[in-house]
């Protein structure tokens, strides 16, 4: 199963970065390999924000949609994502956010397995590179949205 982790310090408030990550329907605008996104359900349950969403990811002839269960824990400043349906046999994403002065340290861990054995082998070889590109995209998006020059 491909596993990878990335940690970044991004110049913005923790709440801004969490909102950016939870704004799933905007992913096709800036996340590499994400061609469509749809939120089916969004509800609050105590300290949790629960979201059911589809992401269509891929490149070239390899495009597929998977449904995910997203849980944002407000007290722990964490987001936990698992797959519900689609080409993934297993998916577990964990986001952790920690405010540090004017920056937010974000940790993103991904563990997944595709149902297609051969695609799984291909993904294993290039997954850390792909995850770094995705982390770069979130960092650049945060810079654009939250670090506008003041005149």
C-alpha positions as CSV (number, residue, x, y, z in Angstrom):
1,X,0.0,0.0,0.0
2,X,1.4,3.4,-0.9
3,X,2.0,5.5,2.2
4,X,3.5,9.0,2.4
5,X,3.7,12.0,4.7
6,X,4.4,15.6,4.3
7,X,4.8,18.4,6.8
8,X,4.7,22.1,5.9
9,X,4.7,25.4,7.7
10,X,2.3,27.8,5.9
11,X,2.0,31.4,6.6
12,X,-1.7,31.8,7.6
13,X,-4.0,31.3,10.6
14,X,-4.9,27.7,11.5
15,X,-8.6,28.3,10.9
16,X,-7.9,29.7,7.4
17,X,-5.9,26.6,6.5
18,X,-8.6,24.2,7.9
19,X,-11.3,26.1,6.0
20,X,-9.2,25.8,2.8
21,X,-8.8,22.0,3.3
22,X,-12.5,21.6,4.0
23,X,-13.6,23.6,0.9
24,X,-13.5,20.3,-1.1
25,X,-15.5,21.6,-4.1
26,X,-12.7,24.1,-4.9
27,X,-10.1,21.4,-5.2
28,X,-10.3,21.1,-9.1
29,X,-9.2,24.8,-9.2
30,X,-5.8,24.1,-7.6
31,X,-5.2,20.5,-6.7
32,X,-3.1,18.5,-9.2
33,X,-4.9,15.5,-10.7
34,X,-8.3,16.6,-9.3
35,X,-10.7,17.1,-12.1
36,X,-14.0,17.3,-10.2
37,X,-15.3,17.4,-6.6
38,X,-18.8,17.2,-5.2
39,X,-20.0,17.4,-1.6
40,X,-23.1,15.2,-1.0
41,X,-23.6,15.9,2.6
42,X,-22.3,18.2,5.3
43,X,-23.5,18.2,8.9
44,X,-22.3,19.1,12.4
45,X,-22.4,16.6,15.2
46,X,-21.1,18.0,18.4
47,X,-17.4,18.7,17.9
48,X,-17.4,17.1,14.5
49,X,-18.1,18.4,11.0
50,X,-19.1,15.4,8.9
51,X,-18.8,15.5,5.1
52,X,-19.5,12.9,2.4
53,X,-17.8,13.9,-0.9
54,X,-16.7,12.6,-4.3
55,X,-13.4,13.4,-5.8
56,X,-12.6,12.6,-9.4
57,X,-8.9,12.2,-9.8
58,X,-6.6,11.1,-12.5
59,X,-4.6,12.0,-15.6
60,X,-5.0,11.0,-19.2
61,X,-6.9,7.7,-19.5
62,X,-6.7,7.0,-15.8
63,X,-9.6,9.0,-14.3
64,X,-11.8,7.7,-11.6
65,X,-14.2,8.9,-8.8
66,X,-14.1,7.9,-5.2
67,X,-16.5,8.7,-2.4
68,X,-15.0,9.7,0.9
69,X,-16.0,10.2,4.5
70,X,-14.4,13.4,5.9
71,X,-14.5,14.0,9.7
72,X,-13.2,17.3,11.0
73,X,-12.6,17.3,14.8
74,X,-12.8,20.9,16.0
75,X,-11.2,20.1,19.4
76,X,-8.2,18.3,18.0
77,X,-7.8,20.5,14.9
78,X,-7.6,17.3,12.8
79,X,-9.3,15.9,9.7
80,X,-9.6,12.2,9.1
81,X,-10.7,10.9,5.7
82,X,-11.6,7.3,4.7
83,X,-13.0,5.9,1.5
84,X,-16.6,4.7,1.1
85,X,-16.7,3.7,-2.6
86,X,-14.7,3.8,-5.8
87,X,-11.3,2.5,-7.1
88,X,-9.7,2.5,-3.7
89,X,-9.5,-0.7,-1.7
90,X,-8.4,1.3,1.3
91,X,-7.8,5.0,2.1
92,X,-6.8,6.8,5.2
93,X,-5.8,10.5,5.2
94,X,-4.9,12.4,8.4
95,X,-4.5,16.1,8.6
96,X,-3.1,17.8,11.7
97,X,-3.0,21.6,12.2
98,X,-0.9,23.5,14.8
99,X,-0.7,27.3,15.0
100,X,2.8,28.6,15.4
101,X,2.9,32.5,15.7
102,X,1.9,33.7,12.2
103,X,2.1,30.3,10.6
104,X,0.4,27.0,10.7
105,X,2.2,23.7,10.8
106,X,0.2,21.1,8.8
107,X,1.0,17.4,8.7
108,X,-0.6,15.3,6.1
109,X,-0.4,11.5,6.1
110,X,-1.8,9.3,3.4
111,X,-2.2,5.5,3.3
112,X,-4.1,3.9,0.5
113,X,-4.4,0.9,-1.8
114,X,-6.1,0.8,-5.2
115,X,-8.2,-2.2,-6.2
116,X,-6.1,-2.4,-9.4
117,X,-2.9,-4.2,-8.6
118,X,-0.8,-2.8,-11.5
119,X,-1.9,0.8,-10.9
120,X,-1.1,0.2,-7.2
121,X,2.5,-0.7,-8.1
122,X,2.8,2.4,-10.4
123,X,1.4,4.7,-7.7
124,X,3.8,3.3,-5.0
125,X,6.8,4.4,-7.1
126,X,5.7,8.0,-7.6
127,X,3.4,8.7,-4.7
128,X,5.7,10.8,-2.5
129,X,6.4,13.0,-5.5
130,X,2.6,13.4,-6.1
131,X,1.9,14.1,-2.5
132,X,4.6,16.8,-2.5
133,X,2.9,18.4,-5.6
134,X,-0.4,18.4,-3.7
135,X,1.1,20.0,-0.6
136,X,2.7,22.6,-2.9
137,X,-0.7,23.3,-4.4
138,X,-2.3,23.9,-0.9
139,X,0.6,26.1,0.1
140,X,0.4,28.2,-3.0
141,X,-3.4,28.5,-2.7
142,X,-3.0,29.7,0.9
143,X,-0.5,32.3,-0.2
144,X,-2.9,33.6,-2.8
145,X,-5.9,33.7,-0.5
146,X,-4.4,34.8,2.8
147,X,-1.2,36.7,2.1
148,X,-2.4,39.4,-0.2
149,X,-0.2,42.5,-0.1
150,X,-1.5,45.4,2.0
151,X,-1.6,48.8,0.3
